[in-house]
Amino acid sequence: MPIIQTILEGGDIKVKNLKTENYSGKAREILGDSYPIEHISKNISTIQNIISEFIRQKQTPAPNNLMETQQSRCRLKQLGLSDGISFT
């Protein structure tokens, strides 16, 4: 069963199970959204980069951190993944 990992500020990971609606050859449907398998690893890499950037921003005291955090969340939302990842 697919899972969603939530990365917490301390580096801990919280895991939630997801219901898989359909799985066949080259596409996976999770919660009604279809993702071609060849794009899944690219999305994972993109998510890792966004999370790394977010962690770097949290460690850098600057007035722009709030805006940069919102930009990271917007990029995750564009990937359709913001509901599965939360920054606390």
N, C-alpha and C positions, 0 to 999 in steps of 0.2 A: 504494500500500500504506500503511495507517495506521501512524503512528509514536507512540511514547511519548517524551516529553521528560523528562529528569531534570535538575532545576535544581541545580547545585552551589553550594556556599557562596560561591565567588568570583563568582557570576553567570554562569558558563559553563553551557552547555546540552549535555547528552549525549542523543543520539537513538538509539532502538532501533526496529526494524521489528516490526510485529505481523502475524500471519496473520489475514486477514479470512475468516470462515466463510461469511457470507452478506450480501448487500446488496440491499434491495428498497425501492422507493418511500419509505415513511415510517419504516422501521426499519433499523437497522444491527446486525448481530450480530458482535461481536468476541470471540474466545475463548469463545464459547458464551453470552455475555451480550447481551441485546437492549436497545438504547437508542433511544427515540423521537427522531427528528431534532430536533423542536422543543425538546427538553430539553438537547441537546448544548451549545448556546451558553450556557444558564443554568449548566450544570455547569462550563463553562470559566471563566465569571465567578466562580463560587463558589471554584473551585480557585485562581484568581489572587488572590482576597481572602485565602484561607487562607495562600498562600505569602507574600504581602506581610506578613501578620500574623506569620508565622514569622520572616521576615527582621528585622522590627522587634524581635521578642523576642530574637533572637540579638544584636542591637546594644545592647540594654538590659540592663546587669548587674543581675540581681535573683534572689533565691533561688527565685522562682516560675517561672523560665524552663523548668525541666524539666517541671513539671506542665503549663504552657501548651503546650509542644511536644507532649506526649502528647495533649492535647485536640485540637490541630490534626491530628495523625495519626489520631485517632479519627474526626474529621469527614470526612477523606479516605476512611477505611475504610468509613464509612456510605454514601458515594457509590460504593463499589466500585472506587475508584481508587488505593488506597494501594499496591498492588503495582507500579503504573507510575511512581510518583513517590517518590524517595528524597531525604532531606535528609542531606548529609554535611558 
